[in-house]
């Protein structure tokens, strides 16, 4: 079974702190994603990566950065946390899906509930 | 622009009362349509992928179907443990290399005993 793990289930930080959210997958997936989920707004894509050291902005990248130094690990960084970044953060991974034998189902981690005070 | 709309936003059913959730989509060349289940406070759990119109997939009390414009998730004789938010997502051929999905807002299902 695909397993996506996230470093923390719950995290409380103070405004201005630098925050690292870690995600690890064990299925050798090329693609990795970071989303945030807020009531009434659904899942919103922050950043994604389709290869090591590659990254692309999603729909709401402002205030975030990412790092992918190894294929299995994708980190989300809040350079200076703000209260409006209080949210559920979800990491996902998938195969590249460039061929008909590879499909793009995304598999999600359990989520990190981040509270910024 | 690729778009996914799910309806209804919320659905309350009595145990055993069958119903359907709808996912309408517009995408330039559908590569796949995905259904997920999400329990409160947890990450979405993958249920099905559908690739072409006319395709159907089943899992326990759930059956997903696909047309050229929409997908339905039919729930037959639901039980309280089927209560969750159900998410629909699509991928166009233009996103196949990056794996990006477009998600709908979800339908929150509550099944009362």
Interface residues (C-beta under 8 A of the other chain):
Chain A: X4 X30 X31 X33 X42 X43 X45 X48 X50 X56 X88 X90 X92 X94 X95 X96 X97 X98 X103 X104 X105 X106 X107 X108 X109 X110 X111 X113
Chain B: X31 X32 X34 X36 X41 X42 X43 X44 X45 X46 X49 X87 X89 X91 X95 X96 X97 X98 X99 X100 X101 X103 X104 X105 X106
